[in-house]
């Protein structure tokens, strides 16, 4: 039997906090080294344990942003106890009802209206009140390099060196030319929880940065895990932009400019996502994410075909083995 020394340390920590007669159940985590456990006690509410090894993840950013978002009135986990040296947090539990499993043609309008309202609050109130590092050109470019290194080279065995660099630079520059606001970076159906009050619950915000105004919206509406028609997406984008304008969130001169930003931001994000999905398989032994690559790649090819500046990228992508690539 392999000993789980960190789980042993969590149990010892909980005993020091005077928890007795409890049980821990693993909770599906995110694409990181963090782990989560749900803590149960008889006749009491449940809590969440975050296990974030300090040498890999740490808790400081999560604590800072969680406290700030709570102050803004957003529905994020509250921190009840913390041990930064060991990398343990005891959090309130937002439940297990991920948006992903409740989104359908009947529920989508209401759920996305709630998610967009919360996003507008993040951008209108969080952009100036929360100290965030910038989403730099270097970071944007490095993210797209994951596509080249992990998907093309490692997964497909295709070695493309400089052919994509000019496209990556163009995508990064377009992102930086957008108005810069609070960016969650993973604002999608697996990190939004359906809650009875103050919906949605928001998770996995510790990597937030100050960056392009369209980033979180494209994460939400061109989700790697669920697809919607172009018409529905256009309606939701328009709804978001109308509300953002009323809140003085900078969203461009007109809808066409905003949609241009939205499309290009999606391509940058989806290139990154495909690289991460491949890396999760090979480095972290999490193969389940591979099934989301065809949907994500299809977004890039479909949107990229609409812009002459991206013709070189599309030629490369359309030459890849992709017979199973369909929108699901």
Secondary structure, DSSP 8 states (H G I E B T S, - for coil): ----HHHHHHHHHHHHTT--SEEEEEE---SSS-EEEEEEETTS--EEEEE--TTTT-SHHHHHHHHHHHHTT--B--EEEEETTTTEEEEE---S-BGGGT-STTTHHHHHHHHHHHHHHHHHHHHHHS---B--HHHHHHHHHHIIIIIIIIIT-----STTHHHHHHHHHHHHTS-EEEE-S--STTTEE--SSSS-EE---TT-EEEETTHHHHHHHT-SS----HHHHHHHHHHHHHHHHHTT----SSHHHHHHHHHHHHHHHHHHHHHHHHHHHHTT--GGGGGGHHHHHHHHHHHHTT-GGGHHHHHHHHTS--TT----
